[in-house]
Amino acid sequence: NIKECIVIQNADNLGTVKSLNNAISKSKGELIFTLAGDDCFADNLVLSEWSKAFEDTSADIMVAFCEEYDFSMTRRIGIRPYEKQAEILKTKSARELFELYIQEFFVPGCCIARTKEFVKKYGPHDERFRLIEDAPMILKIWSQNGVINFWDRVAIKHRTGGVSSSENISVPYENDLKNIFELVIKPNSNNPKRDKKRYFRY
């Protein structure tokens, strides 16, 4: 059912955030699903069923489960978010989620889908960051009392061992992690001193 495919090739490596913003700006559909190079959709029904979930709930952003696999994509390691975290996503307020997320990034960025209306409402990803697009966006939503709906289904199979894994974190990625506190958490925190300790401990 693919009607059009656009390949965007940058002369220089712009990083994840700018590249994703560029792609989203050129997208024409009402729903935006992203897929990283190390990931695949869980099955052939994900896109149609996820689209229906958006229609049924009138959500403008939604997160689902992802299954994590080893580098060969043959051995299943586990699932994210954990069941307890999924329950938190369904029941806690935006402020509670903001404060919990500072202590652990429990929303898998590879399992986020959104509408074009969401992009109009919240704007593009924050280009003050180079590689991390999901955490600043999630913190921004919850700091503004926004809602992230949860789709109770595995949507993505994710290969571990990429640039966000602890053993492979690069200097640009580490800089993004440090700047998340200064640029997003600190300005929206009710207790910056406490939250700085919580965040950097994580």
LINRA-V569497 format. One record per pair of residues at least 12 apart in sequence whose ideal C-beta (glycine too) atoms are under 10 Angstrom apart, sorted by sequence separation. I is the first residue (numbers start at 1). GAP is how many residues later the second one is. If there is no record, write none. Layout:
i:I gap:GAP
i:I gap:GAP
This chain:
i:10 gap:12
i:20 gap:12
i:50 gap:12
i:66 gap:12
i:67 gap:12
i:68 gap:12
i:88 gap:12
i:89 gap:12
i:125 gap:12
i:164 gap:12
i:33 gap:13
i:66 gap:13
i:67 gap:13
i:88 gap:13
i:124 gap:13
i:126 gap:13
i:164 gap:13
i:185 gap:13
i:186 gap:13
i:8 gap:14
i:20 gap:14
i:33 gap:14
i:50 gap:14
i:65 gap:14
i:66 gap:14
i:123 gap:14
i:126 gap:14
i:181 gap:14
i:182 gap:14
i:185 gap:14
i:8 gap:15
i:49 gap:15
i:65 gap:15
i:66 gap:15
i:85 gap:15
i:122 gap:15
i:125 gap:15
i:181 gap:15
i:20 gap:16
i:31 gap:16
i:65 gap:16
i:6 gap:17
i:33 gap:17
i:64 gap:17
i:65 gap:17
i:89 gap:17
i:123 gap:17
i:181 gap:17
i:8 gap:18
i:33 gap:18
i:46 gap:18
i:63 gap:18
i:65 gap:18
i:88 gap:18
i:89 gap:18
i:122 gap:18
i:181 gap:18
i:31 gap:19
i:85 gap:19
i:118 gap:19
i:122 gap:19
i:180 gap:19
i:181 gap:19
i:6 gap:20
i:16 gap:20
i:31 gap:20
i:86 gap:20
i:121 gap:20
i:6 gap:21
i:30 gap:21
i:65 gap:21
i:85 gap:21
i:112 gap:21
i:178 gap:21
i:6 gap:22
i:29 gap:22
i:42 gap:22
i:64 gap:22
i:84 gap:22
i:85 gap:22
i:112 gap:22
i:122 gap:22
i:177 gap:22
i:178 gap:22
i:31 gap:23
i:42 gap:23
i:63 gap:23
i:81 gap:23
i:85 gap:23
i:109 gap:23
i:111 gap:23
i:114 gap:23
i:118 gap:23
i:121 gap:23
i:177 gap:23
i:4 gap:24
i:30 gap:24
i:31 gap:24
i:42 gap:24
i:81 gap:24
i:82 gap:24
i:109 gap:24
i:110 gap:24
i:122 gap:24
i:3 gap:25
i:4 gap:25
i:30 gap:25
i:42 gap:25
i:80 gap:25
i:81 gap:25
i:109 gap:25
i:112 gap:25
i:121 gap:25
i:177 gap:25
i:3 gap:26
i:63 gap:26
i:80 gap:26
i:81 gap:26
i:108 gap:26
i:109 gap:26
i:112 gap:26
i:39 gap:27
i:80 gap:27
i:81 gap:27
i:105 gap:27
i:107 gap:27
i:80 gap:28
i:107 gap:28
i:109 gap:28
i:118 gap:28
i:31 gap:29
i:32 gap:29
i:40 gap:29
i:79 gap:29
i:105 gap:29
i:109 gap:29
i:135 gap:29
i:39 gap:30
i:80 gap:30
i:81 gap:30
i:105 gap:30
i:107 gap:30
i:118 gap:30
i:134 gap:30
i:31 gap:31
i:38 gap:31
i:80 gap:31
i:107 gap:31
i:132 gap:31
i:106 gap:32
i:131 gap:32
i:132 gap:32
i:38 gap:33
i:40 gap:33
i:102 gap:33
i:105 gap:33
i:131 gap:33
i:39 gap:34
i:101 gap:34
i:105 gap:34
i:114 gap:34
i:38 gap:35
i:107 gap:35
i:112 gap:36
i:113 gap:36
i:101 gap:37
i:102 gap:37
i:101 gap:38
i:113 gap:38
i:131 gap:38
i:111 gap:39
i:131 gap:39
i:68 gap:40
i:98 gap:40
i:102 gap:40
i:111 gap:40
i:130 gap:40
i:132 gap:40
i:136 gap:40
i:67 gap:41
i:97 gap:41
i:98 gap:41
i:101 gap:41
i:107 gap:41
i:131 gap:41
i:132 gap:41
i:135 gap:41
i:139 gap:41
i:143 gap:41
i:66 gap:42
i:68 gap:42
i:97 gap:42
i:98 gap:42
i:100 gap:42
i:111 gap:42
i:113 gap:42
i:130 gap:42
i:131 gap:42
i:135 gap:42
i:139 gap:42
i:143 gap:42
i:63 gap:43
i:65 gap:43
i:66 gap:43
i:98 gap:43
i:99 gap:43
i:107 gap:43
i:111 gap:43
i:112 gap:43
i:129 gap:43
i:130 gap:43
i:131 gap:43
i:132 gap:43
i:133 gap:43
i:136 gap:43
i:63 gap:44
i:64 gap:44
i:66 gap:44
i:67 gap:44
i:97 gap:44
i:98 gap:44
i:111 gap:44
i:112 gap:44
i:129 gap:44
i:131 gap:44
i:132 gap:44
i:136 gap:44
i:139 gap:44
i:140 gap:44
i:143 gap:44
i:144 gap:44
i:63 gap:45
i:66 gap:45
i:97 gap:45
i:98 gap:45
i:110 gap:45
i:111 gap:45
i:130 gap:45
i:131 gap:45
i:132 gap:45
i:135 gap:45
i:139 gap:45
i:143 gap:45
i:1 gap:46
i:63 gap:46
i:64 gap:46
i:65 gap:46
i:66 gap:46
i:96 gap:46
i:98 gap:46
i:110 gap:46
i:129 gap:46
i:130 gap:46
i:131 gap:46
i:138 gap:46
i:139 gap:46
i:142 gap:46
i:143 gap:46
i:1 gap:47
i:63 gap:47
i:64 gap:47
i:94 gap:47
i:95 gap:47
i:98 gap:47
i:108 gap:47
i:109 gap:47
i:110 gap:47
i:111 gap:47
i:129 gap:47
i:132 gap:47
i:136 gap:47
i:137 gap:47
i:63 gap:48
i:64 gap:48
i:94 gap:48
i:95 gap:48
i:108 gap:48
i:110 gap:48
i:128 gap:48
i:129 gap:48
i:132 gap:48
i:136 gap:48
i:140 gap:48
i:62 gap:49
i:63 gap:49
i:64 gap:49
i:93 gap:49
i:94 gap:49
i:97 gap:49
i:109 gap:49
i:110 gap:49
i:130 gap:49
i:135 gap:49
i:136 gap:49
i:139 gap:49
i:62 gap:50
i:63 gap:50
i:92 gap:50
i:94 gap:50
i:95 gap:50
i:97 gap:50
i:108 gap:50
i:126 gap:50
i:129 gap:50
i:135 gap:50
i:61 gap:51
i:62 gap:51
i:63 gap:51
i:94 gap:51
i:97 gap:51
i:128 gap:51
i:129 gap:51
i:61 gap:52
i:62 gap:52
i:93 gap:52
i:94 gap:52
i:110 gap:52
i:128 gap:52
i:61 gap:53
i:62 gap:53
i:94 gap:53
i:126 gap:53
i:59 gap:54
i:60 gap:54
i:61 gap:54
i:93 gap:54
i:94 gap:54
i:110 gap:54
i:126 gap:54
i:128 gap:54
i:129 gap:54
i:59 gap:55
i:60 gap:55
i:109 gap:55
i:128 gap:55
i:129 gap:55
i:59 gap:56
i:60 gap:56
i:61 gap:56
i:62 gap:56
i:128 gap:56
i:58 gap:57
i:60 gap:57
i:61 gap:57
i:126 gap:57
i:60 gap:58
i:61 gap:58
i:126 gap:58
i:54 gap:59
i:59 gap:59
i:60 gap:59
i:89 gap:59
i:90 gap:59
i:91 gap:59
i:105 gap:59
i:53 gap:60
i:54 gap:60
i:60 gap:60
i:61 gap:60
i:89 gap:60
i:90 gap:60
i:50 gap:61
i:54 gap:61
i:60 gap:61
i:61 gap:61
i:89 gap:61
i:51 gap:62
i:60 gap:62
i:88 gap:62
i:90 gap:62
i:50 gap:63
i:87 gap:63
i:89 gap:63
i:86 gap:64
i:85 gap:65
i:47 gap:66
i:86 gap:66
i:46 gap:67
i:39 gap:69
i:42 gap:69
i:81 gap:69
i:39 gap:71
i:63 gap:71
i:38 gap:72
i:39 gap:72
i:105 gap:72
i:36 gap:73
i:36 gap:74
i:34 gap:75
i:35 gap:75
i:63 gap:75
i:79 gap:75
i:105 gap:75
i:34 gap:76
i:61 gap:76
i:80 gap:76
i:34 gap:77
i:61 gap:77
i:33 gap:78
i:34 gap:78
i:80 gap:78
i:102 gap:78
i:33 gap:79
i:34 gap:79
i:79 gap:79
i:102 gap:79
i:32 gap:80
i:33 gap:80
i:34 gap:80
i:61 gap:80
i:32 gap:81
i:33 gap:81
i:60 gap:81
i:76 gap:81
i:77 gap:81
i:31 gap:82
i:32 gap:82
i:78 gap:82
i:102 gap:82
i:31 gap:83
i:32 gap:83
i:77 gap:83
i:102 gap:83
i:31 gap:84
i:32 gap:84
i:73 gap:84
i:101 gap:84
i:30 gap:85
i:31 gap:85
i:61 gap:85
i:62 gap:85
i:63 gap:85
i:64 gap:85
i:65 gap:85
i:73 gap:85
i:29 gap:86
i:30 gap:86
i:31 gap:86
i:32 gap:86
i:60 gap:86
i:61 gap:86
i:62 gap:86
i:63 gap:86
i:64 gap:86
i:65 gap:86
i:73 gap:86
i:98 gap:86
i:99 gap:86
i:102 gap:86
i:29 gap:87
i:30 gap:87
i:31 gap:87
i:32 gap:87
i:60 gap:87
i:61 gap:87
i:62 gap:87
i:63 gap:87
i:64 gap:87
i:65 gap:87
i:67 gap:87
i:72 gap:87
i:73 gap:87
i:98 gap:87
i:102 gap:87
i:28 gap:88
i:59 gap:88
i:60 gap:88
i:61 gap:88
i:62 gap:88
i:63 gap:88
i:64 gap:88
i:65 gap:88
i:66 gap:88
i:67 gap:88
i:68 gap:88
i:69 gap:88
i:71 gap:88
i:27 gap:89
i:59 gap:89
i:60 gap:89
i:62 gap:89
i:64 gap:89
i:65 gap:89
i:66 gap:89
i:67 gap:89
i:68 gap:89
i:69 gap:89
i:70 gap:89
i:71 gap:89
i:72 gap:89
i:24 gap:90
i:59 gap:90
i:64 gap:90
i:65 gap:90
i:66 gap:90
i:67 gap:90
i:68 gap:90
i:69 gap:90
i:70 gap:90
i:71 gap:90
i:98 gap:90
i:99 gap:90
i:58 gap:91
i:59 gap:91
i:64 gap:91
i:65 gap:91
i:66 gap:91
i:67 gap:91
i:68 gap:91
i:69 gap:91
i:70 gap:91
i:71 gap:91
i:98 gap:91
i:99 gap:91
i:24 gap:92
i:27 gap:92
i:57 gap:92
i:59 gap:92
i:63 gap:92
i:64 gap:92
i:66 gap:92
i:68 gap:92
i:69 gap:92
i:98 gap:92
i:99 gap:92
i:102 gap:92
i:103 gap:92
i:16 gap:93
i:57 gap:93
i:62 gap:93
i:95 gap:93
i:102 gap:93
i:25 gap:94
i:57 gap:94
i:71 gap:94
i:102 gap:94
i:103 gap:94
i:104 gap:94
i:24 gap:95
i:54 gap:95
i:95 gap:95
i:99 gap:95
i:102 gap:95
i:103 gap:95
i:104 gap:95
i:53 gap:96
i:99 gap:96
i:102 gap:96
i:103 gap:96
i:53 gap:97
i:54 gap:97
i:98 gap:97
i:102 gap:97
i:105 gap:97
i:21 gap:98
i:53 gap:98
i:100 gap:98
i:101 gap:98
i:102 gap:98
i:103 gap:98
i:104 gap:98
i:25 gap:99
i:34 gap:99
i:53 gap:99
i:99 gap:99
i:102 gap:99
i:103 gap:99
i:24 gap:100
i:34 gap:100
i:53 gap:100
i:102 gap:100
i:24 gap:101
i:50 gap:101
i:101 gap:101
i:21 gap:102
i:22 gap:102
i:49 gap:102
i:53 gap:102
i:21 gap:103
i:50 gap:103
i:20 gap:104
i:21 gap:104
i:49 gap:104
i:20 gap:105
i:21 gap:105
i:46 gap:105
i:50 gap:105
i:18 gap:106
i:19 gap:106
i:21 gap:106
i:49 gap:106
i:17 gap:107
i:18 gap:107
i:20 gap:107
i:46 gap:107
i:17 gap:108
i:45 gap:108
i:46 gap:108
i:47 gap:108
i:16 gap:109
i:17 gap:109
i:18 gap:109
i:46 gap:109
i:17 gap:110
i:43 gap:110
i:46 gap:110
i:17 gap:111
i:18 gap:111
i:42 gap:111
i:43 gap:111
i:15 gap:112
i:17 gap:112
i:18 gap:112
i:21 gap:112
i:42 gap:112
i:43 gap:112
i:14 gap:113
i:16 gap:113
i:17 gap:113
i:20 gap:113
i:41 gap:113
i:42 gap:113
i:15 gap:114
i:16 gap:114
i:17 gap:114
i:19 gap:114
i:20 gap:114
i:41 gap:114
i:42 gap:114
i:43 gap:114
i:15 gap:115
i:16 gap:115
i:17 gap:115
i:18 gap:115
i:41 gap:115
i:42 gap:115
i:14 gap:116
i:15 gap:116
i:16 gap:116
i:17 gap:116
i:39 gap:116
i:40 gap:116
i:41 gap:116
i:42 gap:116
i:13 gap:117
i:15 gap:117
i:16 gap:117
i:17 gap:117
i:39 gap:117
i:40 gap:117
i:15 gap:118
i:16 gap:118
i:39 gap:118
i:40 gap:118
i:17 gap:119
i:38 gap:119
i:39 gap:119
i:40 gap:119
i:17 gap:120
i:35 gap:120
i:36 gap:120
i:38 gap:120
i:39 gap:120
i:35 gap:121
i:38 gap:121
i:33 gap:122
i:34 gap:122
i:36 gap:122
i:37 gap:122
i:38 gap:122
i:33 gap:123
i:36 gap:123
i:38 gap:123
i:39 gap:123
i:38 gap:124
i:37 gap:125
i:38 gap:125
i:36 gap:126
i:38 gap:126
i:36 gap:127
i:36 gap:128
i:16 gap:147
i:16 gap:156
i:15 gap:157
i:16 gap:157
i:15 gap:158
i:17 gap:159
i:16 gap:160
i:15 gap:161
